[in-house]
Amino acid sequence: MVPHNRPNPIFLPRESFSFRKDHCIMFGFNNEKKKAELVALGLPEAAASAAVATDNYFGCPSSKYGPTTTFYTHVVKPDGDVEAAKKAFNAYAKAAKNSKKHRVVSHSYNPPTRELISIETMEGPEVMQNHIGNCFPPYTKILAAGVEMTECVCICPKEETQWWEDSLKVWGAKRFVVTGNHV
């Protein structure tokens, strides 16, 4: 019998389960180290705490209201380093793809406009916190390459609109829209 109806790691297929690695993630053994690294990079402590809380096995539930899709762009400034920005953007895309419960992660660099373009669909606020914890380190390198966020458009469940506004406005997009899904 599994307590609390939670999945029991003992019954995971042997080839997908590494005792040392998976238990560290599942039970948050390295959370304080990761949290300290995120704070050292400039993420507020409360955001870092929320991010690392999603790393454990049970810490990243899906929203009961449905998925959220974001479209956001960054532009490499005229004095920015395009190659460094692209390298950091590739690392960011990889981190996003490795984050929990992302349905869609599509990232591209558009040379004519010098834009980093992203479209992501994820399963709720906790998933966004996991995303931040995984993507913030390469994101700081994107910004250091002379890049700024120009646009962020989010369509989310109407019940979560305020949460998404509060979470996304801190990134400083010039054009910023959060709207509830009307379907």
Secondary structure by P-SEA (a helix, b strand, c coil): ccccccccccccccccccaaaaaaaaaccaaaaaaaaaaaacccaaaaaaaaaacccccccccccbbbbbbbbbbbcccccaaaaaaaaaaaaaaaaacccccbbbbbbbcccccbbbbbbbccaaaaaaaaaacaaaaaaaaaacccccbbbbbccccaaaaaaaacccccccbbbbbcccc
